[in-house]
Amino acid sequence: MSGTRAARARYRHPVNQKMVDDAPLGARIADHVTGFMGSWKFIVIQTVLVSIWIAVNVGILAGLIKFDPYPFILLNLAFSTQAAYAAPLILLASNRTAQSDRLTLEHAASVGDIEEKQNVELLRGNTEILKRIVALEEQILTLEKTIVGLLKADPGANQAP
């Protein structure tokens, strides 16, 4: 792909289209960052980095410059900065999730309404068919009675010459 990124797959579900495909750049970034920050990969990477930071600054890793001696004020500042940026991103992602849930429920309700209307129409059609079948059965019984009555009235009429 010469300098262009691959086209993203488009969603078919209307809620996904609105929440993912048509999402503004900031919302997509918030989703990706919070998705990464809530992963085991992030926890492992952060644990390794903090462990190295502490090892360097306590002097366990000899020969390296101690740039943040105990009580690790710079590390504390880094965590505070991370939290200051993470909190609004988490809130953005949480709000988007709530909006997505609302849209999904609204879509499900509208689909349910359509299905209910279709079921009512099917029931009406089935009722109409049943009424026609009952009417045809009554006509058949009437014709049978007429034929039996005619056969009884003229017993010789059903014999071949």
LUMLO-633408 format. One line per field, with one value per residue: residue in one letter; y negated, z negated, x of N, C-alpha, C in turn. Coordinates in steps of 0.001 Angstrom, whole numbers. Last residue first. Example, Ala and Ser with C-alpha at 12.3 -4.5 7.8 and 13.67 -1.06 7.14 Angstrom:
2
doro: c(S	A)
n_yy: c(2250	5690)
n_zz: c(-7080	-7800)
n_xx: c(12850	13190)
ca_yy: c(1060	4500)
ca_zz: c(-7140	-7800)
ca_xx: c(13670	12300)
c_yy: c(-30	3300)
c_zz: c(-7870	-7800)
c_xx: c(12900	13200)
***
This chain:
161
doro: c(P	A	Q	N	A	G	P	D	A	K	L	L	G	V	I	T	K	E	L	T	L	I	Q	E	E	L	A	V	I	R	K	L	I	E	T	N	G	R	L	L	E	V	N	Q	K	E	E	I	D	G	V	S	A	A	H	E	L	T	L	R	D	S	Q	A	T	R	N	S	A	L	L	I	L	P	A	A	Y	A	A	Q	T	S	F	A	L	N	L	L	I	F	P	Y	P	D	F	K	I	L	G	A	L	I	G	V	N	V	A	I	W	I	S	V	L	V	T	Q	I	V	I	F	K	W	S	G	M	F	G	T	V	H	D	A	I	R	A	G	L	P	A	D	D	V	M	K	Q	N	V	P	H	R	Y	R	A	R	A	A	R	T	G	S	M)
n_yy: c(47675	47411	45760	43546	43672	45301	43735	40773	40052	40653	38840	36432	36623	36676	34077	32523	33227	32240	29491	29026	29635	27608	25354	25763	25600	22899	21690	22576	21271	18612	18509	19023	16699	14825	15690	15203	12393	11745	12782	11082	8627	9184	9515	6939	5576	6813	5954	3222	3335	4405	2266	446	1767	1791	-971	-1512	70	-1214	-3753	-3084	-2068	-4381	-5940	-4423	-4661	-7387	-7587	-6106	-7723	-9996	-8879	-8231	-10785	-11946	-10086	-10314	-12738	-12363	-10017	-11040	-12862	-11096	-9629	-11719	-12361	-9974	-10199	-12432	-11407	-9196	-9683	-8198	-10100	-10213	-9604	-8143	-6645	-3405	-1732	878	1245	414	-2186	-3391	-4051	-1565	-435	-2255	-1822	911	811	-802	903	3153	1966	1123	3638	4811	3004	3209	5912	5985	2835	253	-1156	-398	-1634	-4251	-4572	-4011	-5959	-8323	-8094	-8288	-10877	-12358	-11830	-10774	-7961	-6400	-3810	-3875	-4803	-4421	-1716	-560	-1123	281	2810	3002	1214	1498	1751	-761	-481	-1046	-4155	-4864	-4285	-1827	1164)
n_zz: c(18685	15210	12506	11367	11657	10008	7758	7130	4438	3853	5454	4343	1793	2512	3596	1338	-383	1106	1074	-1703	-2023	-400	-1832	-4186	-3156	-2371	-4902	-5984	-4219	-4815	-7459	-7008	-5627	-7682	-9497	-8010	-7834	-10555	-11032	-9370	-10663	-13111	-12226	-11335	-13774	-15030	-13428	-14029	-16756	-16622	-15421	-17517	-19521	-18366	-18315	-21049	-21820	-20347	-21501	-24115	-23561	-22533	-24832	-26434	-24878	-25056	-27791	-27830	-26301	-27972	-30307	-29330	-28769	-31330	-32497	-31118	-31804	-34518	-34563	-33495	-35490	-37616	-36662	-36559	-39268	-40174	-38876	-40202	-42810	-44320	-46871	-45202	-42223	-39147	-37863	-38054	-35268	-35560	-36995	-37966	-38899	-41492	-42120	-42128	-39452	-38141	-39421	-38697	-35892	-35761	-36833	-34958	-32688	-33588	-33978	-31380	-30089	-31564	-31001	-28196	-27971	-29112	-28721	-28911	-27149	-24718	-24993	-25251	-22610	-21000	-21861	-21286	-18480	-17877	-18782	-17029	-14503	-14787	-13233	-11283	-12153	-14921	-15304	-12855	-12363	-14638	-14110	-11692	-10500	-8814	-8676	-6594	-7226	-5986	-3648	-4665	-3867	-1484	-695	1080	0)
n_xx: c(-76045	-75000	-76630	-77697	-80399	-81775	-82528	-83292	-82991	-80361	-79013	-79829	-78613	-75937	-75775	-76384	-74311	-72157	-72729	-72424	-69711	-68627	-69392	-67932	-65339	-65326	-65488	-63059	-61306	-61851	-60936	-58199	-57488	-57899	-55955	-53637	-53774	-53551	-50981	-49487	-49958	-48707	-46067	-45509	-45633	-43435	-41348	-41436	-40803	-38198	-36930	-37198	-35699	-33175	-32705	-32681	-30475	-28459	-28499	-27667	-25094	-23897	-23931	-22189	-19879	-19453	-18912	-16518	-14855	-14830	-13698	-11176	-10260	-10159	-8159	-5715	-4571	-4161	-2659	-248	370	791	2988	4875	5048	6197	8646	9641	9893	11071	12214	14922	15858	16037	18373	21306	22768	24270	25885	23608	20598	20094	19599	17261	16963	16778	14545	12532	12542	11915	9313	8044	8241	6748	4242	3621	3442	1301	-792	-952	-1750	-4207	-5985	-6836	-5318	-6518	-8995	-8204	-7204	-9463	-11320	-9922	-9835	-12551	-13029	-11410	-12631	-16109	-17704	-18768	-18014	-18983	-21583	-22954	-22462	-23541	-26226	-26752	-24597	-22426	-19298	-16457	-13007	-10812	-8197	-4841	-3262	-771	1828	998	836)
ca_yy: c(48474	47249	47006	43701	42655	45844	44778	41498	39774	41378	40278	36754	36494	37845	35258	32415	33517	33678	30224	28753	30422	29026	25542	25706	26859	23957	21462	22956	22739	19120	18226	19969	18004	14743	15695	16578	13212	11350	13340	12529	8829	8867	10642	8041	5237	6954	7382	3676	2775	5165	3542	150	1489	3070	-224	-2168	344	205	-3604	-3704	-1207	-3200	-6374	-4642	-3338	-6798	-8269	-5649	-6368	-10076	-9424	-7157	-9823	-12442	-10255	-9096	-12522	-13567	-9984	-9947	-13340	-12118	-8954	-10999	-13364	-10372	-9070	-12511	-12515	-9114	-9049	-7972	-9317	-10423	-10881	-8203	-7886	-4318	-2413	55	1317	1850	-1811	-2845	-5127	-2537	244	-2114	-3172	424	1627	-1276	-430	3292	2620	130	2634	5440	3270	1941	5452	6602	4165	1274	-1338	44	-192	-3586	-4784	-3209	-4531	-8007	-8095	-7053	-9760	-12396	-11371	-11761	-8625	-7841	-4282	-3513	-4893	-5736	-2724	-490	-1669	-1185	2430	3018	2016	751	2441	-50	-922	-150	-3077	-5001	-5512	-2910	0)
ca_zz: c(19531	16628	13161	11236	12442	11297	7617	8394	5113	3136	5660	5722	1913	1835	4435	2553	-775	811	2347	-1052	-2735	-49	-469	-4250	-3771	-1351	-3924	-6640	-4294	-3466	-7170	-7786	-4962	-6436	-9887	-8402	-6628	-9800	-11738	-9119	-9277	-13089	-12846	-10375	-12707	-15605	-13473	-12645	-16320	-17289	-14691	-16230	-19731	-18654	-17057	-20195	-22365	-20114	-20087	-23884	-24178	-21681	-23656	-26866	-25120	-23741	-27234	-28598	-25835	-26579	-30331	-29822	-27673	-30336	-33038	-31006	-30418	-34069	-35094	-32820	-34133	-37719	-36919	-35324	-38327	-40672	-38546	-38767	-42559	-42929	-46755	-46121	-43441	-39995	-37520	-38862	-36019	-34949	-35847	-38172	-37608	-41226	-41930	-43413	-40424	-37761	-39477	-40104	-36459	-35268	-37475	-36348	-32685	-33208	-35092	-32438	-29648	-31539	-32387	-28832	-27326	-29840	-28278	-29653	-28579	-25026	-24731	-26416	-23784	-20879	-21928	-22672	-19255	-17532	-19411	-18471	-14799	-14535	-14446	-11149	-10811	-14517	-16408	-13502	-11360	-14422	-15316	-11736	-11524	-8227	-9385	-6989	-6896	-7094	-3918	-4160	-4792	-1961	-1438	1271	0)
ca_xx: c(-76971	-74690	-76213	-76231	-79678	-81360	-81510	-83326	-84254	-81416	-78815	-80197	-80080	-76501	-75495	-77208	-75706	-72247	-72727	-73708	-70724	-68410	-69898	-69399	-65793	-65220	-66562	-64314	-61305	-62142	-62347	-58997	-57371	-58678	-57370	-53972	-53807	-54755	-52133	-49513	-50402	-50139	-46774	-45497	-46579	-44775	-41659	-41658	-42084	-39262	-36994	-37835	-37123	-33836	-32768	-33667	-31806	-28735	-28841	-28976	-26105	-24028	-24680	-23574	-20449	-19723	-20082	-17680	-15159	-15298	-15060	-12039	-10407	-11124	-9511	-6511	-4998	-4858	-4026	-949	104	-255	1714	4509	4557	4887	7762	9400	8977	10606	10906	13809	16108	14855	17747	20090	22585	23315	26464	24808	21278	20207	20989	17684	17069	17816	15844	12912	12701	13222	10351	8170	8849	8164	4930	3795	4423	2633	-379	-600	-517	-3095	-5545	-7576	-5055	-5157	-8936	-8789	-6337	-8237	-11651	-10285	-8582	-11831	-13728	-11175	-11270	-15049	-17199	-18968	-17671	-17622	-20636	-22933	-22113	-22092	-25597	-26810	-25578	-23763	-20276	-17649	-14247	-11429	-9566	-5885	-3594	-2146	1582	1948	0)
c_yy: c(49673	48107	46751	44999	42855	44878	45332	42574	40571	41201	41102	38246	36853	37815	36507	33648	33482	34064	31728	29515	30240	29898	26996	25926	26906	25304	22541	22797	23234	20648	18778	19764	19035	16079	15662	16698	14648	12207	12985	13183	10320	9089	10412	9247	6361	6638	7617	5142	3232	4669	4409	1411	1212	2870	1106	-1412	-279	567	-2151	-3507	-1764	-2256	-5195	-5064	-3460	-5406	-7703	-6293	-5817	-8704	-9543	-7635	-8675	-11479	-10825	-9323	-11317	-13427	-11192	-9901	-12286	-12645	-9951	-10277	-12701	-11403	-9388	-11372	-12627	-10177	-9129	-9279	-9192	-9609	-11191	-9577	-7832	-5522	-3367	-590	359	2068	-333	-2419	-4656	-3543	-718	-1469	-3076	-938	1181	-493	-969	1938	2762	738	1614	4415	3860	2168	4150	6156	4688	2679	-311	-52	373	-2076	-4069	-3349	-3669	-6522	-7715	-6952	-8436	-11234	-11326	-11226	-9643	-8626	-5801	-4145	-4603	-5852	-4086	-1503	-1659	-1804	916	2545	1944	1711	1617	624	-84	-673	-2277	-3860	-5699	-4187	-1232)
c_zz: c(20157	17454	14640	11883	12367	12093	8956	8377	6409	3848	4984	5998	3314	1941	3812	3422	441	447	2119	271	-2102	-737	-43	-2866	-3848	-1906	-2842	-5661	-4921	-3461	-5798	-7540	-5683	-5687	-8653	-8801	-6942	-8548	-11037	-9806	-8927	-11679	-12839	-10933	-11681	-14558	-14040	-12629	-14907	-16882	-15292	-15374	-18401	-18850	-17273	-18877	-21502	-20624	-19755	-22436	-23953	-22236	-22712	-25680	-25548	-23895	-25870	-28074	-26552	-26069	-28924	-29872	-28084	-29168	-32009	-31436	-30284	-32628	-34599	-33271	-33345	-36341	-36989	-35499	-37016	-39741	-38985	-38296	-41074	-42594	-45369	-46801	-44303	-41272	-38367	-38639	-36757	-35859	-35157	-36868	-37669	-39898	-41695	-43321	-41839	-38887	-39138	-40223	-37902	-35866	-37045	-37081	-34103	-33250	-34796	-33625	-30751	-31153	-32438	-30260	-27973	-29255	-29164	-29287	-29433	-26522	-25056	-26233	-24996	-22118	-21890	-22827	-20701	-18318	-19113	-19197	-16300	-14994	-14077	-12352	-10686	-13181	-15995	-14516	-12008	-13380	-15160	-12975	-11689	-9218	-8676	-7675	-7400	-6620	-5052	-4545	-4239	-2907	-1918	566	0)
c_xx: c(-76339	-75615	-75996	-75748	-78166	-80512	-81012	-82238	-84382	-82768	-79906	-80065	-80555	-78034	-76105	-77027	-76621	-73675	-72844	-73801	-72103	-69451	-69748	-70001	-67320	-65686	-66533	-65473	-62606	-62197	-62730	-60489	-58223	-58653	-58263	-55441	-54188	-54894	-53441	-50706	-50465	-50691	-48282	-46258	-46657	-45841	-43058	-42056	-42427	-40641	-38096	-37951	-37830	-35334	-33501	-33829	-32897	-30125	-29188	-29416	-27507	-25093	-24913	-24444	-21907	-20343	-20454	-18963	-16393	-15709	-15641	-13490	-11323	-11325	-10487	-7958	-5929	-5339	-4823	-2410	-670	-631	558	3168	4110	4251	6331	8465	8641	9558	10272	13459	14852	15016	16517	19462	21250	23104	25512	25273	22462	20921	21188	19140	17389	18026	16980	14284	13208	13526	11742	9249	9048	8863	6413	4534	4680	3701	1017	-95	-43	-1766	-4406	-7166	-5794	-4883	-7568	-8839	-6917	-7349	-10394	-10605	-8883	-10524	-13016	-11831	-11010	-13687	-16122	-18448	-17743	-17253	-19188	-21801	-21985	-21640	-24081	-26160	-25570	-24817	-21624	-18626	-15420	-12710	-10141	-7257	-4761	-2442	157	1508	884)
***
